Amino acid sequence: MTWSVEFDDRARKELRKLNPNIQDRILKWIRETLSVNEDPRRVGKSLKGNMKGLWRYRVGDYRIISQIQDDSILILVIRIGHRKDVYGD
């Protein structure tokens, strides 16, 4: 089963601000690991506290914060950023 991955406007903007090499690395990871995985929860970690219900994926020092929508086989990327910045705000 292939999952669809969509980007929230904020995540798309955050991705564009990153170094092109980092952008390529993140997009390649999403394409080759996340979207083709039978269960996207297997490669991620559920978040707690005020981000409960969201999932985080680790790509080096960068994090992808997402919402998994099982009914539509969709992973909605909400935030992308360096690990020291992505959880705030």
ABEGO torsion letter per residue (X at the ends): XBBBBBBBAAAAAAAAABBAAAAAAAAAAAAAAAAABABAAAABBBBBEAABGBBBBBBEABBBBBBBBAAAGBBBBABBBBAAAAABX
